[in-house]
Amino acid sequence: EGGKPAKERKSPLAGKTYTVSAKDGKLTVLNDKDKPAPKAEADLVAKQYHDLGKPDEIMAAIPTRALKEGDDVPELAGAFEKKMASEAKDPKNPKEKVAFEGAKFTFKGKEGDSAAFDVVVTMKADVGFLGKMTVPLKGKMLIRVADAWPASMTLAGPIGFELTEKDKKAGTEASGDLKLQLGWSYK
């Protein structure tokens, strides 16, 4: 950052246990002694569980119509954009903007007990000190047929940076690749 190595930051949640409950759209975060967690910690925990007690947008967008291979599923694409943008919000850094645009979900058939979808989406972010970042992502998402819960998702793509004029003049170069790989298991 600014020509200096970034400082390693330890999460204030590391090694701690919390109980999170939702009632009437409001989250309550308690520490391991069943007392309200300190505000900074409660805010971080609440960010991770902001959708507790609410219907999952992805599950709610699963179409009830029969799908055949090659069908586009725009309702799933729209729900995915909304959910990913919501997940990417950082309450500690409200200036950072992350958007997911142009999502396309195409049904590819059944893989085991899951429905397979090809996914294309562009992630755009204003990352502050490096300017703007654009990542065209492609990959696959598996959603369990029995209950519409996600099973796995892998998205990858090259990172493109729109550097600030100051960085360009300083000779800064930036590039990279981004790979998002998520897997879920349920008991």
N, C-alpha and C positions, 0 to 999 in steps of 0.2 A: 504494500500500500504506500503510494507516494515514494517509491524507490526503496522502501524498507520492508523487510520480511514482516508478514502479518503476525500479530501476537496470537498465541494459542489461547482460546477462551474456553474455560470449563463451564459447562452448563450449571446453573444454580439448582437444577433438578437432579443432578447426578447423585446416585446412591440413596435417593429419598423415595418414599412411598406415599401415594395420595389416593383418596377415595373421591370419585367424581360422580355427582348425581344431577339429574335434570328434572325439573318440575316447572310446569307452566312456561316453558321456553327459557328458563333461567338455570344456569349451571351453578353448582355449589362445589367448591374444591376444599377438601379437608386434608389435614396432614395425618400422619400415622397415629396421632394421639386424639383423633376425631375433633380437632380444633380447626378453625378457619386457617387456611394456609396464608402466608404473607402475600400481599397483593402482587408483587413482582412474580412470585412463583405461581400463584393462582392464575395470573394472566397467561403465562407460558403453557400451563397444563390445559387451561380452557381453550387455547388456540388449537391444541392437538385434538380436543374432544368437542369442538364447537358444534358438531352435528349430532351429538348424543341426544337421543330422544326425538329426533326428527327423521322422517323417511329419507333413505338414501336416494339422492338424485339419479344416480346411475340405475339402481334397481327399479325406481319408479318409471324410468324411461324405456325399459325393456318393452318392445312392442308385443301386443297380444296376437298380432296377425302371424300367420305362418311365413317363415323366411325361406327363400331359396338361394342357393349359392350365387353370389354376384350382386345381391340386393344391397342398395345403400340404405342406411338406417339413420336418417337425419335427426330423429328425436334423441337417439343415443349420443350422437355427435354434439348436439346442443347441450345436453346434460353434462357431458364430459368437459366441455369448455367452461361451463359455469362452475363445476365442482373443482377443477384444477385451479382456476383463478382464485377461488375462495380459499383453497388450501395453501396457495402461494403467498397470501397476504401476511405481512410481518407487522404486528402491532408495535414493535419497537422501532420500526423503520417505515413509517407511513409514506415517505417520499418515494420509496422503491415501488415501482409499478411493474407488475407481471401480468401478461395477458396471453391467452391461448386462443388462436384464431384459425378459421378455415378448416376446422376439424371435419374429417370424413371417416365414417365407419362403414366398412363393406363386409357383409356376412360371407364367410369362406366355407362354412360347413361345420360339421361336428368333429371334435377331437376328443376321444374318450368320452367322458361325461360332461364335456363343456362345449359351448358354442364358440367358434373362433371368428374373430373379426380382424381384418387388416385395418390399421389406424394410421391416419396422416393428420398432422396438426402442426401449426407453427407457434412456437413459444417466443414471445417478445418481452424484453425486460429492460428497464432503465436501471443499470447497475452502478449508478453514481460515478465513482472515480474513473471507470473505464468507458463511460458513455452508454450507448445503447447496444443491446445484444439481440440477435435474431437466430433462432435455432429451428430449422425445418426438421421435424421429427417424423420418423416412420417406424412402424413396428406392428405388434400383434397384441390383442387382449383376449383372454379366455374368460368366459363367464359360465358358471355352472348352470346346466339346464334345469336341474331339479328345483333350485331355489333362487336363481338369478344373482347369486353372490359372485363377486369377482374371484377368479382363481389365480391369474397371473397377468402381468403386462410388461412388455419390453419395448421401449422406444429409444431410438438413437438418431443422431444427426450431427452435422458439423455446426460449430458455433461461429457466427459472423459478428464482428464488432464494428460499430460505427463510432470511432474514437473521437474525442473532443479535439478541437483545434490545438489546444495546449499540448495534448499528448502527441498529436501528429508532428507538431513543430519540434518536440523533444525526441522524435524518432522512435516513439513507442510503437511496438507491433503486438498484436494479440490475435490468437487463433486457438482452436481446440475442437474437441469432440465431446458431446454429452451423451451419456447412456443412462437411462432410467430403467431400472429393473425391479419390479415388485412382485412378490408372491404372497399369497394368503393361504393359511390353513385353518380349518375349523374343527372343533370337537363337539 
